[in-house]
Amino acid sequence: MQAPAPIQDRIAALSPKLQELLAGLNQVLLGQEELTRQLVVGILAGGHILLEGLPGLGKTELVKGLARLCRIAGSRVQFTPDLLPSDITGSFLLQQTDDGRQFVFQQGPIFTNILLADEINRASPKTQSALLEGMAERSVTVMGETHRLPHPFFVVATQNPIELEGTYPLPEAQVDRFLFKIGIGRPGERVLAEIVRNRVTGAPPELAPVLEASELCETIALAREIHVSEPVAAYIARLVEASHPDSPTAPEKVRRYVRYGCSPRAAIALGAAARARALLSGQSQAGFDGVAALVHPVMNHRIILDYTARIDGVSVEAVLSELVSSVDQYGKPLPAGVKS
């Protein structure tokens, strides 16, 4: 059996296609380069992604563009208050078969490679929870019968800000299943002018695929081979530990405003995302800077603030910024007021 090529050679061979993927997504959603980079990192890490923003910012087109560029099957579910769990998972229907009338399982839209859960927080909590097993186990159980989902499988959900009418906040158990929560801001004047000039109907250009589904699976597997050194792993552990208000290493804002810190799943997510980010950058080893850059999208939906944070106008982003600046990458706590 031929030995696999060195990891650096495999990374170098994939890098041009990954850069093409990024360039394609940047054509779909103009002026959001950091967002598209985080989306690709999340997919390479094998995680699910929650996109939050006002309607009309291009979230749906971004996900559809990702499916086209990677030549993977995609389906979309528009979440509404009357949506039922069986509308997502599928159900058994009585049909005439060669053996007579039998209940036959009809697959729902979750049986795809990338599921766009559009406006997920407009559906009831019961329907939202229909995604939990699929997100965690990559399988669906209906009437005691378990069905495996295709590989790869991702959920990319869009969410309206919870202040809007007709929304149901996602339960913590489901929010924690998402690798990233990414906010989408509105485009600037220059980007708006370009959209008006070049996109008469608002639709992005049709793009040719740059990856096959098999290549995407190979890339996801390669991301898991990226090395995380002991010092980097220890840095991740310190960040998660310092997110708890009762930790001796917690910074002031965490002690004052955080009710619950991050679970071990956050540490796993940070490690996976740091590996994927290193691969996208053409590196064979995850670094401290990569971890620090991923703290916000990985942890902003896993920290639960106390009510005093709302009273004092303190956001979770402010808490995480202080967390990153107060935890030293090399293991020594920084003096008060000193940033890394």
ZASE-777545 format. One record per residue (C-alpha): chain; residue number from 0; x negated, y negated, z; residue in three letters. Coordinates in steps of 0.5 Angstrom, whole numbers. Layout:
N
 mol seq     x     y     z type
   A NUM     X     Y     Z  ALA
...
REM end
This chain:
340
 mol seq     x     y     z type
   A   0     0     0     0  MET
   A   1    -3    -7    -2  GLN
   A   2    -4   -11     4  ALA
   A   3     0   -18     4  PRO
   A   4    -3   -24     2  ALA
   A   5    -6   -29     7  PRO
   A   6    -1   -33    10  ILE
   A   7    -4   -40     8  GLN
   A   8    -4   -37     1  ASP
   A   9     3   -35     1  ARG
   A  10     5   -42     4  ILE
   A  11     1   -45    -1  ALA
   A  12     5   -41    -7  ALA
   A  13    12   -44    -4  LEU
   A  14    10   -51    -2  SER
   A  15    12   -53    -9  PRO
   A  16    19   -50    -9  LYS
   A  17    20   -53    -2  LEU
   A  18    18   -60    -4  GLN
   A  19    23   -59   -10  GLU
   A  20    28   -57    -6  LEU
   A  21    27   -64    -1  LEU
   A  22    27   -68    -8  ALA
   A  23    33   -65   -10  GLY
   A  24    37   -66    -4  LEU
   A  25    34   -73    -4  ASN
   A  26    38   -74   -10  GLN
   A  27    44   -72    -7  VAL
   A  28    44   -76    -1  LEU
   A  29    40   -83    -3  LEU
   A  30    36   -86     3  GLY
   A  31    37   -81     8  GLN
   A  32    30   -77     7  GLU
   A  33    29   -76    14  GLU
   A  34    36   -73    15  LEU
   A  35    35   -68     9  THR
   A  36    28   -66    12  ARG
   A  37    31   -64    18  GLN
   A  38    37   -60    14  LEU
   A  39    31   -56    10  VAL
   A  40    27   -55    17  VAL
   A  41    34   -52    20  GLY
   A  42    35   -48    14  ILE
   A  43    28   -45    14  LEU
   A  44    29   -44    22  ALA
   A  45    35   -40    20  GLY
   A  46    39   -44    25  GLY
   A  47    46   -47    24  HIS
   A  48    47   -55    24  ILE
   A  49    52   -60    26  LEU
   A  50    52   -66    22  LEU
   A  51    56   -72    26  GLU
   A  52    58   -78    22  GLY
   A  53    64   -82    20  LEU
   A  54    68   -80    14  PRO
   A  55    65   -82     7  GLY
   A  56    58   -81     8  LEU
   A  57    56   -75     4  GLY
   A  58    56   -70     9  LYS
   A  59    60   -65     4  THR
   A  60    56   -66    -2  GLU
   A  61    50   -65     2  LEU
   A  62    52   -58     4  VAL
   A  63    54   -57    -3  LYS
   A  64    48   -59    -6  GLY
   A  65    44   -55    -2  LEU
   A  66    48   -49    -4  ALA
   A  67    47   -50   -11  ARG
   A  68    39   -52   -10  LEU
   A  69    38   -45    -7  CYS
   A  70    43   -41   -11  ARG
   A  71    47   -38    -5  ILE
   A  72    54   -37    -5  ALA
   A  73    58   -42    -1  GLY
   A  74    65   -43     2  SER
   A  75    68   -49     5  ARG
   A  76    74   -49    10  VAL
   A  77    77   -56    12  GLN
   A  78    79   -56    19  PHE
   A  79    86   -58    21  THR
   A  80    90   -58    27  PRO
   A  81    94   -52    24  ASP
   A  82    88   -48    22  LEU
   A  83    88   -41    25  LEU
   A  84    82   -36    27  PRO
   A  85    85   -31    21  SER
   A  86    84   -37    16  ASP
   A  87    77   -36    17  ILE
   A  88    75   -29    19  THR
   A  89    80   -26    15  GLY
   A  90    85   -21    17  SER
   A  91    88   -14    15  PHE
   A  92    94   -14    10  LEU
   A  93    99    -8     8  LEU
   A  94    97    -6     1  GLN
   A  95    99     0    -3  GLN
   A  96    92     5    -4  THR
   A  97    91    11    -7  ASP
   A  98    92    14     0  ASP
   A  99    99    11     1  GLY
   A 100   100     4     4  ARG
   A 101    95     2     9  GLN
   A 102    92    -4    12  PHE
   A 103    86    -7     8  VAL
   A 104    81   -12    11  PHE
   A 105    81   -18     7  GLN
   A 106    75   -22     8  GLN
   A 107    76   -29    10  GLY
   A 108    71   -35     7  PRO
   A 109    66   -34    13  ILE
   A 110    64   -28     9  PHE
   A 111    59   -32     5  THR
   A 112    52   -35     5  ASN
   A 113    53   -42     7  ILE
   A 114    60   -44    10  LEU
   A 115    61   -51    10  LEU
   A 116    66   -52    16  ALA
   A 117    69   -59    15  ASP
   A 118    71   -64    20  GLU
   A 119    70   -58    25  ILE
   A 120    73   -62    31  ASN
   A 121    80   -63    28  ARG
   A 122    82   -56    29  ALA
   A 123    84   -53    36  SER
   A 124    79   -50    41  PRO
   A 125    82   -43    39  LYS
   A 126    80   -44    32  THR
   A 127    73   -47    33  GLN
   A 128    72   -41    37  SER
   A 129    73   -36    31  ALA
   A 130    66   -38    29  LEU
   A 131    62   -36    35  LEU
   A 132    61   -29    34  GLU
   A 133    59   -30    27  GLY
   A 134    54   -36    29  MET
   A 135    51   -31    34  ALA
   A 136    51   -24    32  GLU
   A 137    52   -25    24  ARG
   A 138    58   -21    24  SER
   A 139    66   -21    25  VAL
   A 140    70   -17    29  THR
   A 141    78   -16    27  VAL
   A 142    82   -11    31  MET
   A 143    76    -8    34  GLY
   A 144    73    -7    27  GLU
   A 145    66   -10    26  THR
   A 146    64   -13    19  HIS
   A 147    57   -15    18  ARG
   A 148    56   -22    14  LEU
   A 149    52   -23     8  PRO
   A 150    44   -25     9  HIS
   A 151    42   -31    10  PRO
   A 152    48   -34    13  PHE
   A 153    49   -41    16  PHE
   A 154    54   -45    18  VAL
   A 155    53   -53    17  VAL
   A 156    59   -56    20  ALA
   A 157    61   -64    20  THR
   A 158    64   -67    25  GLN
   A 159    67   -74    26  ASN
   A 160    65   -78    32  PRO
   A 161    69   -76    38  ILE
   A 162    72   -83    39  GLU
   A 163    76   -82    33  LEU
   A 164    84   -80    34  GLU
   A 165    86   -73    32  GLY
   A 166    79   -70    35  THR
   A 167    78   -64    39  TYR
   A 168    71   -64    43  PRO
   A 169    67   -58    41  LEU
   A 170    66   -53    47  PRO
   A 171    59   -53    50  GLU
   A 172    58   -45    49  ALA
   A 173    59   -47    41  GLN
   A 174    55   -53    41  VAL
   A 175    49   -49    44  ASP
   A 176    50   -45    38  ARG
   A 177    48   -50    33  PHE
   A 178    40   -51    32  LEU
   A 179    41   -58    31  PHE
   A 180    46   -64    31  LYS
   A 181    44   -69    27  ILE
   A 182    47   -76    26  GLY
   A 183    48   -79    19  ILE
   A 184    48   -87    19  GLY
   A 185    51   -91    14  ARG
   A 186    47   -93     8  PRO
   A 187    44  -100     7  GLY
   A 188    46  -105     2  GLU
   A 189    40  -103    -3  ARG
   A 190    43   -96    -3  VAL
   A 191    50   -98    -4  LEU
   A 192    48  -102   -10  ALA
   A 193    45   -96   -13  GLU
   A 194    51   -92   -12  ILE
   A 195    55   -97   -15  VAL
   A 196    51   -97   -21  ARG
   A 197    49   -90   -22  ASN
   A 198    55   -86   -19  ARG
   A 199    62   -88   -22  VAL
   A 200    66   -83   -19  THR
   A 201    61   -82   -13  GLY
   A 202    59   -75   -15  ALA
   A 203    52   -74   -14  PRO
   A 204    48   -71   -21  PRO
   A 205    48   -64   -22  GLU
   A 206    42   -60   -20  LEU
   A 207    39   -54   -23  ALA
   A 208    37   -49   -17  PRO
   A 209    30   -49   -15  VAL
   A 210    30   -43   -10  LEU
   A 211    33   -36   -11  GLU
   A 212    37   -33    -5  ALA
   A 213    32   -27    -5  SER
   A 214    26   -33    -4  GLU
   A 215    30   -37     1  LEU
   A 216    30   -30     5  CYS
   A 217    23   -29     4  GLU
   A 218    21   -36     6  THR
   A 219    26   -36    12  ILE
   A 220    22   -29    14  ALA
   A 221    15   -33    13  LEU
   A 222    17   -39    18  ALA
   A 223    17   -34    23  ARG
   A 224    10   -32    22  GLU
   A 225     8   -39    23  ILE
   A 226     3   -39    29  HIS
   A 227     5   -42    36  VAL
   A 228    -1   -43    40  SER
   A 229     0   -42    48  GLU
   A 230    -1   -50    49  PRO
   A 231     4   -51    44  VAL
   A 232     9   -46    48  ALA
   A 233     7   -49    54  ALA
   A 234     9   -56    52  TYR
   A 235    16   -54    50  ILE
   A 236    17   -50    56  ALA
   A 237    15   -57    60  ARG
   A 238    20   -61    56  LEU
   A 239    26   -56    57  VAL
   A 240    24   -56    65  GLU
   A 241    24   -63    65  ALA
   A 242    31   -64    62  SER
   A 243    34   -62    69  HIS
   A 244    35   -67    74  PRO
   A 245    33   -62    80  ASP
   A 246    26   -61    76  SER
   A 247    20   -64    80  PRO
   A 248    18   -66    73  THR
   A 249    24   -70    71  ALA
   A 250    23   -77    69  PRO
   A 251    28   -82    72  GLU
   A 252    33   -83    67  LYS
   A 253    34   -75    67  VAL
   A 254    35   -75    75  ARG
   A 255    40   -81    74  ARG
   A 256    44   -79    69  TYR
   A 257    43   -72    67  VAL
   A 258    48   -67    70  ARG
   A 259    46   -61    66  TYR
   A 260    39   -60    63  GLY
   A 261    38   -55    57  CYS
   A 262    38   -48    57  SER
   A 263    33   -43    55  PRO
   A 264    36   -43    48  ARG
   A 265    33   -50    47  ALA
   A 266    26   -47    48  ALA
   A 267    27   -42    43  ILE
   A 268    30   -47    38  ALA
   A 269    25   -52    39  LEU
   A 270    20   -46    37  GLY
   A 271    23   -44    31  ALA
   A 272    24   -51    29  ALA
   A 273    17   -53    30  ALA
   A 274    15   -46    26  ARG
   A 275    19   -48    20  ALA
   A 276    17   -56    20  ARG
   A 277    10   -53    20  ALA
   A 278    12   -49    14  LEU
   A 279    15   -55    10  LEU
   A 280     9   -59    11  SER
   A 281     4   -53     9  GLY
   A 282     1   -51    15  GLN
   A 283     0   -45    18  SER
   A 284     1   -47    26  GLN
   A 285     6   -51    29  ALA
   A 286     3   -57    33  GLY
   A 287     5   -62    39  PHE
   A 288     7   -67    34  ASP
   A 289    12   -63    30  GLY
   A 290    15   -61    37  VAL
   A 291    16   -68    39  ALA
   A 292    19   -70    33  ALA
   A 293    24   -65    34  LEU
   A 294    26   -66    41  VAL
   A 295    32   -71    39  HIS
   A 296    36   -66    34  PRO
   A 297    35   -60    38  VAL
   A 298    36   -62    45  MET
   A 299    41   -68    44  ASN
   A 300    47   -64    44  HIS
   A 301    45   -59    50  ARG
   A 302    44   -64    55  ILE
   A 303    50   -66    59  ILE
   A 304    50   -73    62  LEU
   A 305    54   -75    68  ASP
   A 306    59   -80    68  TYR
   A 307    54   -86    71  THR
   A 308    51   -86    64  ALA
   A 309    57   -88    60  ARG
   A 310    58   -94    66  ILE
   A 311    51   -96    65  ASP
   A 312    51   -95    57  GLY
   A 313    45   -90    57  VAL
   A 314    46   -86    51  SER
   A 315    43   -79    51  VAL
   A 316    38   -81    45  GLU
   A 317    35   -86    51  ALA
   A 318    34   -80    56  VAL
   A 319    31   -76    51  LEU
   A 320    26   -82    49  SER
   A 321    24   -82    56  GLU
   A 322    23   -75    56  LEU
   A 323    18   -74    51  VAL
   A 324    14   -80    53  SER
   A 325    14   -78    60  SER
   A 326    12   -70    59  VAL
   A 327     4   -70    57  ASP
   A 328     3   -65    51  GLN
   A 329    -3   -63    55  TYR
   A 330     0   -61    61  GLY
   A 331    -2   -67    66  LYS
   A 332     4   -71    68  PRO
   A 333     3   -78    66  LEU
   A 334     3   -84    70  PRO
   A 335    10   -88    71  ALA
   A 336    11   -93    65  GLY
   A 337     5   -90    61  VAL
   A 338     7   -87    54  LYS
   A 339     4   -81    50  SER
REM end
